[in-house]
Amino acid sequence: MTNYRKTTDNRQQRLVIRVSRSSLSFSTTRGTDVDYLLYPLKASISIAANLREALRTEEILNDEYARVLVMVDSPVLMIPTPLFQEAEQETLYRHAFTTNDQLTVMNTVVPDLNAVAVFAIQKDLRTVITDTFPQARIAAAIAPVWRHLHERSYTGQRQKLYGYFHDGKVDVLNFGQNRFKYFNTFDVSNADDALFFLLAVWKQLGLVAEHDELHLVGDFAQRDALMEQVQTFVKRVFYINPSGEFNRSPITQIASMPYDLITLYIKGR
């Protein structure tokens, strides 16, 4: 459902705020249901300013919550846990992603994959969040997808390359021996771009067209065209339908909810 309904007491519930460069959403649970609100952004103002306005107008944000999770979709730098030094994370991140933006660099530990995800949030947005929700935990939005696809990669004997489409991008992932073998993100606006990046990574990893598998998931307007094109080069291509993947959970029927948020609610982390 997309419309929020106020309860008598949300203090034991968790509020989830998901923010990307082009979207802002709020969600919370009601028993086994999820209330989800995709906030209509005003393009003329910043995400932080949009959040300030939402705090004034959206009823879902005026309840009291014991826990608040902020899922941030921003570029991610993966560092193996043995090599991670928190004191160095900002230097490494700004070297990897050159930007003049005013950012606060943070991290999410992913123990399942023996890695630390370093990401960033706009400073003004973080200020609005922490001033309003001092108890908020801020994490990389894609982390639930990593964990789920990593578990999924153990089914069968074939190597699997994953492409997760969201927010005008595709995250390309491959796993082996309880770690990332590959992770990168590419901006994509059409099927030709997506095909180029997926096949380039496929070739780089030495995957076998007749044996290994390509799995696509997420929201991409040209998915059917991409599936048709990629099957010219890769024999085993699959689309992960959230409804089938998660046993027809009602959450998978919520319009416009991204796969990472669906995975968070169903897998619980």
N, C-alpha and C positions, 0 to 999 in steps of 0.2 A: 504494500500500500504506500502511497506517496503523501497522504495527508496525515498530519500529526494529530493525535487525540490526547488530551491531557488526562492524566490519572490522578487519583487522590494522593499518591505518594510515590515519587520516583527516586527517593533518596537511596534506595538500595540498588538502583539500576545503573548501568554504564551509558554515558553519552559518548558517541563516536563522531568525531569531526574529521571528514576527509577533505583534503585541500590539494589541488593541483594548479598548474599555471592557467587553467581555463575552467575550473569547476570548484564548487564548494557544496558540500552536503552534510547533513546532520541525521543521525539515526540513533535509535535506542530500542530496547526490547520491551515487549509487553507479553509476559508469559512465554509462549513459544512463537509469538509473532514479532515482527520487527516494524517499527514505524520509521519511515524513511522520507526525508525531504531533500530534494535537489533544489538548492537555492538559485534563483534567477540572478545571475551576476550583472552588475552594471559595468560595461566595458570601459567606461570613462574614468573609473576610480580603481584604486588598488584592491588586491584581495583583502588586505587588512581593513581598508575602509568598508568594503562589502561586509566583512564580518562584524564590524562595529554596528553597521546598520541592521544586520540580521539580529544582533543582540537586543536591539530596541524593538524589533517588530515580530520576531518569530517566537511563538509560545513554547516550542520545544526547548529553547535555550533559557527559559525563565524558571524551569523546575530546578530542584536541588538534586545533585547526583553525587554518589559516594566516589565514583570513578569517572574519569574523563580520559579518553584516548584520542590523540590527534594523529591521523595517518597522513603523512606528507609525501606527495609524489614529486620528487625532484631528482636530478641526476645523482647516481649512486657510485661511489668508489668502493670496490670490494677489497678487503685486506685480510689475508690469512691470519687467524688468531695468534699464532706464535710470533708473527711479525708486527702486530699492532701495538703502537704506543700512542696513548691518548694525547700526549703533549705534542705529537707530530701530526695529528690528524688534519688540523686546519691548513698547515703548510702543504701537505700532500694533496688535499682536496682542491685548494686554490691553484695548485700547479696543474692538476688534471683537468679542471674546469675553469678556465680563465673567465673572469667576470668582474664587472665593476659594481655589482649589486651589493647592498648592505646585507650580509648574510651572517647567521649564526650556524656554525658547523657542529653537527651532532653525530651520534652513532647508534646503531641497533646491533646488538650481539645476536648472532645466529648460530647457537652452539651445535645444532644438528648438522651444520655444514662446515663447522670449524672455521668460521669467518666472521668478520665484523663489517657491517655496511655503514659507510660514512656518507652522510647526506647533509643537506643544508635547508634552512628555513629563513625566510625574510625576517630581519630583526624587528620591523614594526609589527608584523603578524605575530611573532612570538611574544612580543610585549602585550598585545591585546589578549592573547590566550592566557598567559600567565597572570595577568592582572585580574582576569575574570575567573579563571579556573586554576588557582594555585596548585591544585593536586594533579593537574593534567600530566599525562605521560605522552611524549612525542616520539613517534617511531616512523621508520621507512614504510610507506604504504604497501610496497610489493612483498614484504617479508612473508605474509601468509601464503602467497602464491609460491614463493621459493620452497617453503616447507612442504606444501602439498605436492608440488610437481616432483620434488626430490623423492618423496615416498612413492609416488606413482612410477618413477623411473625404474623401480625394482621389479615391476610386473613384466614377465617375459624375458627373453634372452637377447633381444635386440637393443642396440643403442638408440637413444631418443634425443631428438633436437626439438625444443619447444619454442614457439613464438607467441608471446602474450601481447595482444593489441589493446591499447587503451590510451586515451588522452592524446591522440594524434601521433602515437609512437608504437614501436614494437620492441619489447624486451626479448632477446634471444638467449636461451639458456641450454646448457648441457651439463650433466652430472656424471661423476665417476668416483668410486671409492670414498663415499661420504664427504664429497667436496664438490665445489664448482670446477668443472673443466673449462667452462666458457660462460661469460656473461657480458653482454653489451646492450646498449639501447640505441635505436635509430629512429629519427623522425621519418614518418611515412605519410604520404598524402594520396597514394594510388597503388594499384596492384603491381605495377611495373617496379616501383621502388621497393616494395615489400619483397617481391620475387628476387630482385638483385641481392638484397642484404641476406636473405635466408640462404640462397644458394652459395653466396660467398662464404658464409660461415660453415655451411655444410662441407664445402670443398676444403676449407682451412682445417677442419677437424678430421678430414679423411674418412667421412662416413660413406657407406656403400649404398648406392641408389637402389639396388635390387633387394637389399636385406634390411637396412636400418630404417627408422621411422621418423617422420616429421609430424608433430602435433601442434595444431593451431588452436588458440583459445582467445576469447575476449571479443570486443566490439570493433568491427572493421567493415565499413560500408561496402567495400568491394571484395568481400570474403569469397563469394562464389566464383568471381573471375580469377582471384588468386588461386583458389583450389584447382580450378581447371588448368591454369598455366603451370603450376608447380608439378602437377601429375605428369607432365611431359618429361620431367627430369627425375622425379623421385617416385618410386612405385608405391610406397606405403605412406599415404598422407591421410591424416585424420583431423576432424574438428571435434574439440571437446565441448559438448553441449552441457551447460551447467545443470539442467534439469535431470538428464540421464546420469551425469557424473555424481550428483548428490541425491540420488534416489527420490527424485521429484519433490524435493523440499519446497514448501511454499515460498521461501526466500528467493529461490531462483526465478520466480515469476514476477518479482518487483521490477517494473520498467526502469531502465537506465541505471540500475545498480551495478557498479563495476565488479569484475570477477574477484578482485582482491578483497573487496568488502564482503561479498558473498562467502568467500572462503574463510574470512575471519569469523563470521557468525556461525558457520556450520562446523568448522574444525576447532573453533574455540581459542585460537591464538593468532 
